[in-house]
Amino acid sequence: MVKLFGEAKLSARLETLRTVSLFAQLKPRELRIVDGLLHERSYLADEVVFDEGEDGQALYVVLSGEVLIVHPDDVDQGDGLVATLGHGEFFGDMALIDTWPRAAQARAAVPTVLGVLFRPDFQTLMATHARIASRIALQLAREMGQRLRQRVDTASKGRGKL
């Protein structure tokens, strides 16, 4: 039986976006609006997405491949790796909020495709689809809070091991 008024099947890219925690609360129609604002960029293995110290301009979503977040100055000591991010994960999210310089370098570990949401596009989303933007912003605040709590927990546990 054909469904006349149901939602159409989501594309592979929309299915990926649905797995991203920032967008998980969005309905298919809302996901399509966000998807329309994403710019797709491809990177070769070892290609730099952005460097430490650059002005933040966009949030990135890993559509395929893998991204390394590193502190380049620490690579020689072997401890420069901050995170390895894969399919459905995001990074660079602070750039949606401010223009502070990037705290680390992002580099493709393998051939990688990223969805890029530039700050001006997010601002357009806030002006035209405030409900969608507020859901994303709330989830972003939750994620940042969780990261902060993890850092505080790690720091407080480290002090106890003197």
CORSUL-V505631 format. One record per run of one state. SS is the DSSP state (@ for helix, = for strand, . for the rest). FROM is the first residue (numbers start at 1). LEN is the number of residues. If there is no record, write none. Layout:
# CORSUL-V505631
((SS FROM LEN) (SS FROM LEN))
This chain:
# CORSUL-V505631
((. 1 11) (@ 12 8) (. 20 8) (@ 28 10) (. 38 1) (= 39 5) (. 44 4) (= 48 3) (. 51 4) (= 55 1) (. 56 2) (= 58 7) (. 65 2) (= 67 4) (. 71 1) (@ 72 6) (. 78 3) (= 81 5) (. 86 4) (= 90 2) (. 92 1) (@ 93 4) (. 97 4) (= 101 1) (. 102 3) (= 105 4) (. 109 3) (= 112 7) (@ 119 10) (. 129 1) (@ 130 30) (. 160 3))
